[in-house]
Amino acid sequence: MSRYITVSTKVRRELKEEAEKLGINISEVLRKALEEEVKRRKLEELKKKINEINYILKKIDIDRIVKHIRETREGR
């Protein structure tokens, strides 16, 4: 089961009042914005890791690996 905590922030009074007049669910908007930002940052980190792995993978000599596999199969 998820556990919740309260997170608070300060906004201009006018902004809060205007949001209330417009019927905006402030909690829902803030929750969605935070979820989207977390998701965006996780994707950023993943892209960085993929780029690092890609850099390493480019150094691998595929021909050498294929040659080794063929030699291993022929040795059976």
Backbone as XML, in Angstrom:
<?xml version="1.0"?>
<chain id="A" units="angstrom">
  <residue number="1" name="MET">
    <atom name="N" x="0.838" y="-1.183" z="0.000"/>
    <atom name="CA" x="0.000" y="0.000" z="0.000"/>
    <atom name="C" x="0.881" y="1.244" z="0.000"/>
  </residue>
  <residue number="2" name="SER">
    <atom name="N" x="0.505" y="2.224" z="-0.793"/>
    <atom name="CA" x="1.279" y="3.463" z="-0.873"/>
    <atom name="C" x="1.129" y="4.275" z="0.401"/>
  </residue>
  <residue number="3" name="ARG">
    <atom name="N" x="2.206" y="4.898" z="0.769"/>
    <atom name="CA" x="2.167" y="5.790" z="1.925"/>
    <atom name="C" x="2.289" y="7.207" z="1.408"/>
  </residue>
  <residue number="4" name="TYR">
    <atom name="N" x="1.495" y="8.082" z="1.911"/>
    <atom name="CA" x="1.474" y="9.467" z="1.458"/>
    <atom name="C" x="2.087" y="10.377" z="2.504"/>
  </residue>
  <residue number="5" name="ILE">
    <atom name="N" x="2.670" y="11.472" z="2.023"/>
    <atom name="CA" x="3.144" y="12.532" z="2.896"/>
    <atom name="C" x="2.600" y="13.842" z="2.348"/>
  </residue>
  <residue number="6" name="THR">
    <atom name="N" x="2.605" y="14.852" z="3.164"/>
    <atom name="CA" x="2.152" y="16.164" z="2.732"/>
    <atom name="C" x="3.361" y="16.972" z="2.299"/>
  </residue>
  <residue number="7" name="VAL">
    <atom name="N" x="3.244" y="17.573" z="1.120"/>
    <atom name="CA" x="4.282" y="18.450" z="0.594"/>
    <atom name="C" x="3.633" y="19.814" z="0.414"/>
  </residue>
  <residue number="8" name="SER">
    <atom name="N" x="4.294" y="20.838" z="0.878"/>
    <atom name="CA" x="3.698" y="22.171" z="0.742"/>
    <atom name="C" x="4.609" y="23.085" z="-0.053"/>
  </residue>
  <residue number="9" name="THR">
    <atom name="N" x="4.001" y="24.102" z="-0.633"/>
    <atom name="CA" x="4.754" y="25.096" z="-1.387"/>
    <atom name="C" x="4.060" y="26.443" z="-1.234"/>
  </residue>
  <residue number="10" name="LYS">
    <atom name="N" x="4.796" y="27.482" z="-1.486"/>
    <atom name="CA" x="4.220" y="28.813" z="-1.408"/>
    <atom name="C" x="3.965" y="29.329" z="-2.818"/>
  </residue>
  <residue number="11" name="VAL">
    <atom name="N" x="2.807" y="29.918" z="-2.996"/>
    <atom name="CA" x="2.442" y="30.558" z="-4.259"/>
    <atom name="C" x="1.831" y="31.917" z="-3.926"/>
  </residue>
  <residue number="12" name="ARG">
    <atom name="N" x="1.799" y="32.769" z="-4.929"/>
    <atom name="CA" x="1.175" y="34.079" z="-4.706"/>
    <atom name="C" x="-0.305" y="33.887" z="-4.363"/>
  </residue>
  <residue number="13" name="ARG">
    <atom name="N" x="-0.788" y="34.648" z="-3.436"/>
    <atom name="CA" x="-2.179" y="34.568" z="-3.004"/>
    <atom name="C" x="-3.119" y="34.736" z="-4.207"/>
  </residue>
  <residue number="14" name="GLU">
    <atom name="N" x="-2.790" y="35.692" z="-5.084"/>
    <atom name="CA" x="-3.638" y="35.960" z="-6.246"/>
    <atom name="C" x="-3.738" y="34.724" z="-7.143"/>
  </residue>
  <residue number="15" name="LEU">
    <atom name="N" x="-2.637" y="34.021" z="-7.291"/>
    <atom name="CA" x="-2.624" y="32.827" z="-8.133"/>
    <atom name="C" x="-3.526" y="31.746" z="-7.545"/>
  </residue>
  <residue number="16" name="LYS">
    <atom name="N" x="-3.427" y="31.552" z="-6.239"/>
    <atom name="CA" x="-4.277" y="30.552" z="-5.579"/>
    <atom name="C" x="-5.752" y="30.925" z="-5.708"/>
  </residue>
  <residue number="17" name="GLU">
    <atom name="N" x="-6.072" y="32.189" z="-5.462"/>
    <atom name="CA" x="-7.459" y="32.632" z="-5.550"/>
    <atom name="C" x="-8.005" y="32.477" z="-6.963"/>
  </residue>
  <residue number="18" name="GLU">
    <atom name="N" x="-7.190" y="32.823" z="-7.947"/>
    <atom name="CA" x="-7.621" y="32.694" z="-9.341"/>
    <atom name="C" x="-7.836" y="31.226" z="-9.712"/>
  </residue>
  <residue number="19" name="ALA">
    <atom name="N" x="-6.936" y="30.364" z="-9.250"/>
    <atom name="CA" x="-7.074" y="28.930" z="-9.515"/>
    <atom name="C" x="-8.365" y="28.399" z="-8.892"/>
  </residue>
  <residue number="20" name="GLU">
    <atom name="N" x="-8.661" y="28.830" z="-7.685"/>
    <atom name="CA" x="-9.893" y="28.392" z="-7.031"/>
    <atom name="C" x="-11.123" y="28.870" z="-7.787"/>
  </residue>
  <residue number="21" name="LYS">
    <atom name="N" x="-11.092" y="30.129" z="-8.259"/>
    <atom name="CA" x="-12.216" y="30.665" z="-9.034"/>
    <atom name="C" x="-12.450" y="29.860" z="-10.304"/>
  </residue>
  <residue number="22" name="LEU">
    <atom name="N" x="-11.367" y="29.371" z="-10.879"/>
    <atom name="CA" x="-11.461" y="28.605" z="-12.124"/>
    <atom name="C" x="-11.769" y="27.133" z="-11.865"/>
  </residue>
  <residue number="23" name="GLY">
    <atom name="N" x="-11.879" y="26.763" z="-10.619"/>
    <atom name="CA" x="-12.210" y="25.386" z="-10.269"/>
    <atom name="C" x="-11.053" y="24.414" z="-10.460"/>
  </residue>
  <residue number="24" name="ILE">
    <atom name="N" x="-9.845" y="24.930" z="-10.385"/>
    <atom name="CA" x="-8.658" y="24.090" z="-10.560"/>
    <atom name="C" x="-8.370" y="23.343" z="-9.264"/>
  </residue>
  <residue number="25" name="ASN">
    <atom name="N" x="-8.199" y="22.044" z="-9.387"/>
    <atom name="CA" x="-7.819" y="21.226" z="-8.243"/>
    <atom name="C" x="-6.296" y="21.355" z="-8.094"/>
  </residue>
  <residue number="26" name="ILE">
    <atom name="N" x="-5.888" y="22.222" z="-7.205"/>
    <atom name="CA" x="-4.464" y="22.547" z="-7.054"/>
    <atom name="C" x="-3.652" y="21.315" z="-6.696"/>
  </residue>
  <residue number="27" name="SER">
    <atom name="N" x="-4.140" y="20.514" z="-5.785"/>
    <atom name="CA" x="-3.409" y="19.310" z="-5.371"/>
    <atom name="C" x="-3.170" y="18.392" z="-6.563"/>
  </residue>
  <residue number="28" name="GLU">
    <atom name="N" x="-4.193" y="18.202" z="-7.373"/>
    <atom name="CA" x="-4.076" y="17.305" z="-8.528"/>
    <atom name="C" x="-3.079" y="17.854" z="-9.548"/>
  </residue>
  <residue number="29" name="VAL">
    <atom name="N" x="-3.132" y="19.158" z="-9.795"/>
    <atom name="CA" x="-2.202" y="19.777" z="-10.748"/>
    <atom name="C" x="-0.764" y="19.635" z="-10.265"/>
  </residue>
  <residue number="30" name="LEU">
    <atom name="N" x="-0.532" y="19.909" z="-8.989"/>
    <atom name="CA" x="0.824" y="19.804" z="-8.440"/>
    <atom name="C" x="1.310" y="18.353" z="-8.438"/>
  </residue>
  <residue number="31" name="ARG">
    <atom name="N" x="0.419" y="17.430" z="-8.104"/>
    <atom name="CA" x="0.774" y="16.010" z="-8.085"/>
    <atom name="C" x="1.178" y="15.556" z="-9.491"/>
  </residue>
  <residue number="32" name="LYS">
    <atom name="N" x="0.363" y="15.916" z="-10.488"/>
    <atom name="CA" x="0.671" y="15.525" z="-11.872"/>
    <atom name="C" x="1.962" y="16.166" z="-12.359"/>
  </residue>
  <residue number="33" name="ALA">
    <atom name="N" x="2.154" y="17.432" z="-12.023"/>
    <atom name="CA" x="3.377" y="18.127" z="-12.447"/>
    <atom name="C" x="4.613" y="17.459" z="-11.845"/>
  </residue>
  <residue number="34" name="LEU">
    <atom name="N" x="4.527" y="17.092" z="-10.579"/>
    <atom name="CA" x="5.662" y="16.434" z="-9.921"/>
    <atom name="C" x="5.910" y="15.062" z="-10.525"/>
  </residue>
  <residue number="35" name="GLU">
    <atom name="N" x="4.843" y="14.320" z="-10.773"/>
    <atom name="CA" x="4.987" y="12.996" z="-11.396"/>
    <atom name="C" x="5.630" y="13.108" z="-12.771"/>
  </residue>
  <residue number="36" name="GLU">
    <atom name="N" x="5.189" y="14.080" z="-13.569"/>
    <atom name="CA" x="5.753" y="14.266" z="-14.907"/>
    <atom name="C" x="7.223" y="14.664" z="-14.852"/>
  </residue>
  <residue number="37" name="GLU">
    <atom name="N" x="7.580" y="15.512" z="-13.904"/>
    <atom name="CA" x="8.977" y="15.939" z="-13.776"/>
    <atom name="C" x="9.866" y="14.778" z="-13.354"/>
  </residue>
  <residue number="38" name="VAL">
    <atom name="N" x="9.379" y="13.965" z="-12.427"/>
    <atom name="CA" x="10.145" y="12.786" z="-12.002"/>
    <atom name="C" x="10.334" y="11.850" z="-13.189"/>
  </residue>
  <residue number="39" name="LYS">
    <atom name="N" x="9.287" y="11.628" z="-13.942"/>
    <atom name="CA" x="9.347" y="10.766" z="-15.124"/>
    <atom name="C" x="10.352" y="11.317" z="-16.149"/>
  </residue>
  <residue number="40" name="ARG">
    <atom name="N" x="10.303" y="12.639" z="-16.376"/>
    <atom name="CA" x="11.211" y="13.278" z="-17.327"/>
    <atom name="C" x="12.663" y="13.119" z="-16.888"/>
  </residue>
  <residue number="41" name="ARG">
    <atom name="N" x="12.923" y="13.309" z="-15.601"/>
    <atom name="CA" x="14.294" y="13.192" z="-15.091"/>
    <atom name="C" x="14.801" y="11.753" z="-15.166"/>
  </residue>
  <residue number="42" name="LYS">
    <atom name="N" x="13.909" y="10.785" z="-14.890"/>
    <atom name="CA" x="14.302" y="9.378" z="-14.993"/>
    <atom name="C" x="14.667" y="9.041" z="-16.436"/>
  </residue>
  <residue number="43" name="LEU">
    <atom name="N" x="13.881" y="9.551" z="-17.380"/>
    <atom name="CA" x="14.184" y="9.322" z="-18.791"/>
    <atom name="C" x="15.519" y="9.946" z="-19.180"/>
  </residue>
  <residue number="44" name="GLU">
    <atom name="N" x="15.795" y="11.145" z="-18.650"/>
    <atom name="CA" x="17.083" y="11.800" z="-18.894"/>
    <atom name="C" x="18.233" y="10.919" z="-18.415"/>
  </residue>
  <residue number="45" name="GLU">
    <atom name="N" x="18.105" y="10.405" z="-17.183"/>
    <atom name="CA" x="19.144" y="9.537" z="-16.626"/>
    <atom name="C" x="19.315" y="8.284" z="-17.470"/>
  </residue>
  <residue number="46" name="LEU">
    <atom name="N" x="18.206" y="7.710" z="-17.900"/>
    <atom name="CA" x="18.253" y="6.510" z="-18.725"/>
    <atom name="C" x="18.964" y="6.786" z="-20.045"/>
  </residue>
  <residue number="47" name="LYS">
    <atom name="N" x="18.663" y="7.925" z="-20.657"/>
    <atom name="CA" x="19.323" y="8.293" z="-21.915"/>
    <atom name="C" x="20.828" y="8.436" z="-21.717"/>
  </residue>
  <residue number="48" name="LYS">
    <atom name="N" x="21.231" y="9.038" z="-20.596"/>
    <atom name="CA" x="22.658" y="9.192" z="-20.312"/>
    <atom name="C" x="23.325" y="7.825" z="-20.168"/>
  </residue>
  <residue number="49" name="LYS">
    <atom name="N" x="22.658" y="6.913" z="-19.451"/>
    <atom name="CA" x="23.217" y="5.574" z="-19.264"/>
    <atom name="C" x="23.301" y="4.834" z="-20.590"/>
  </residue>
  <residue number="50" name="ILE">
    <atom name="N" x="22.291" y="4.980" z="-21.428"/>
    <atom name="CA" x="22.304" y="4.335" z="-22.747"/>
    <atom name="C" x="23.457" y="4.874" z="-23.573"/>
  </residue>
  <residue number="51" name="ASN">
    <atom name="N" x="23.678" y="6.177" z="-23.523"/>
    <atom name="CA" x="24.794" y="6.763" z="-24.271"/>
    <atom name="C" x="26.131" y="6.233" z="-23.765"/>
  </residue>
  <residue number="52" name="GLU">
    <atom name="N" x="26.263" y="6.077" z="-22.451"/>
    <atom name="CA" x="27.499" y="5.534" z="-21.885"/>
    <atom name="C" x="27.707" y="4.094" z="-22.335"/>
  </residue>
  <residue number="53" name="ILE">
    <atom name="N" x="26.652" y="3.297" z="-22.287"/>
    <atom name="CA" x="26.743" y="1.904" z="-22.711"/>
    <atom name="C" x="27.045" y="1.823" z="-24.196"/>
  </residue>
  <residue number="54" name="ASN">
    <atom name="N" x="26.397" y="2.677" z="-24.974"/>
    <atom name="CA" x="26.617" y="2.697" z="-26.418"/>
    <atom name="C" x="28.085" y="3.002" z="-26.731"/>
  </residue>
  <residue number="55" name="TYR">
    <atom name="N" x="28.662" y="3.924" z="-25.980"/>
    <atom name="CA" x="30.062" y="4.265" z="-26.169"/>
    <atom name="C" x="30.946" y="3.040" z="-25.928"/>
  </residue>
  <residue number="56" name="ILE">
    <atom name="N" x="30.626" y="2.285" z="-24.898"/>
    <atom name="CA" x="31.389" y="1.081" z="-24.573"/>
    <atom name="C" x="31.175" y="0.014" z="-25.635"/>
  </residue>
  <residue number="57" name="LEU">
    <atom name="N" x="29.935" y="-0.177" z="-26.048"/>
    <atom name="CA" x="29.622" y="-1.210" z="-27.041"/>
    <atom name="C" x="30.302" y="-0.937" z="-28.383"/>
  </residue>
  <residue number="58" name="LYS">
    <atom name="N" x="30.477" y="0.324" z="-28.719"/>
    <atom name="CA" x="31.133" y="0.667" z="-29.987"/>
    <atom name="C" x="32.597" y="0.209" z="-29.997"/>
  </residue>
  <residue number="59" name="LYS">
    <atom name="N" x="33.170" y="0.034" z="-28.829"/>
    <atom name="CA" x="34.569" y="-0.388" z="-28.739"/>
    <atom name="C" x="34.731" y="-1.888" z="-28.974"/>
  </residue>
  <residue number="60" name="ILE">
    <atom name="N" x="33.630" y="-2.643" z="-28.926"/>
    <atom name="CA" x="33.705" y="-4.088" z="-29.076"/>
    <atom name="C" x="33.925" y="-4.449" z="-30.548"/>
  </residue>
  <residue number="61" name="ASP">
    <atom name="N" x="34.880" y="-5.320" z="-30.780"/>
    <atom name="CA" x="35.188" y="-5.771" z="-32.131"/>
    <atom name="C" x="34.294" y="-6.976" z="-32.461"/>
  </residue>
  <residue number="62" name="ILE">
    <atom name="N" x="33.238" y="-6.734" z="-33.216"/>
    <atom name="CA" x="32.269" y="-7.773" z="-33.552"/>
    <atom name="C" x="32.925" y="-8.897" z="-34.348"/>
  </residue>
  <residue number="63" name="ASP">
    <atom name="N" x="33.803" y="-8.541" z="-35.277"/>
    <atom name="CA" x="34.476" y="-9.571" z="-36.087"/>
    <atom name="C" x="35.265" y="-10.527" z="-35.201"/>
  </residue>
  <residue number="64" name="ARG">
    <atom name="N" x="35.900" y="-9.994" z="-34.189"/>
    <atom name="CA" x="36.673" y="-10.826" z="-33.267"/>
    <atom name="C" x="35.752" y="-11.788" z="-32.509"/>
  </residue>
  <residue number="65" name="ILE">
    <atom name="N" x="34.592" y="-11.299" z="-32.088"/>
    <atom name="CA" x="33.633" y="-12.136" z="-31.363"/>
    <atom name="C" x="33.106" y="-13.243" z="-32.265"/>
  </residue>
  <residue number="66" name="VAL">
    <atom name="N" x="32.751" y="-12.875" z="-33.514"/>
    <atom name="CA" x="32.248" y="-13.865" z="-34.472"/>
    <atom name="C" x="33.310" y="-14.923" z="-34.721"/>
  </residue>
  <residue number="67" name="LYS">
    <atom name="N" x="34.550" y="-14.486" z="-34.893"/>
    <atom name="CA" x="35.646" y="-15.419" z="-35.134"/>
    <atom name="C" x="35.786" y="-16.385" z="-33.955"/>
  </residue>
  <residue number="68" name="HIS">
    <atom name="N" x="35.716" y="-15.863" z="-32.754"/>
    <atom name="CA" x="35.840" y="-16.684" z="-31.557"/>
    <atom name="C" x="34.697" y="-17.702" z="-31.474"/>
  </residue>
  <residue number="69" name="ILE">
    <atom name="N" x="33.479" y="-17.259" z="-31.765"/>
    <atom name="CA" x="32.334" y="-18.176" z="-31.730"/>
    <atom name="C" x="32.524" y="-19.291" z="-32.755"/>
  </residue>
  <residue number="70" name="ARG">
    <atom name="N" x="32.954" y="-18.934" z="-33.966"/>
    <atom name="CA" x="33.159" y="-19.945" z="-34.998"/>
    <atom name="C" x="34.243" y="-20.953" z="-34.586"/>
  </residue>
  <residue number="71" name="GLU">
    <atom name="N" x="35.312" y="-20.439" z="-34.009"/>
    <atom name="CA" x="36.387" y="-21.326" z="-33.567"/>
    <atom name="C" x="35.891" y="-22.272" z="-32.464"/>
  </residue>
  <residue number="72" name="THR">
    <atom name="N" x="35.061" y="-21.743" z="-31.561"/>
    <atom name="CA" x="34.526" y="-22.550" z="-30.484"/>
    <atom name="C" x="33.607" y="-23.633" z="-31.037"/>
  </residue>
  <residue number="73" name="ARG">
    <atom name="N" x="32.780" y="-23.311" z="-31.990"/>
    <atom name="CA" x="31.861" y="-24.283" z="-32.595"/>
    <atom name="C" x="32.634" y="-25.366" z="-33.359"/>
  </residue>
  <residue number="74" name="GLU">
    <atom name="N" x="33.672" y="-24.961" z="-34.055"/>
    <atom name="CA" x="34.455" y="-25.932" z="-34.819"/>
    <atom name="C" x="35.219" y="-26.876" z="-33.902"/>
  </residue>
  <residue number="75" name="GLY">
    <atom name="N" x="35.531" y="-26.426" z="-32.704"/>
    <atom name="CA" x="36.276" y="-27.232" z="-31.755"/>
    <atom name="C" x="35.446" y="-28.354" z="-31.148"/>
  </residue>
  <residue number="76" name="ARG">
    <atom name="N" x="34.147" y="-28.341" z="-31.324"/>
    <atom name="CA" x="33.288" y="-29.359" z="-30.735"/>
    <atom name="C" x="33.435" y="-30.667" z="-31.413"/>
  </residue>
</chain>
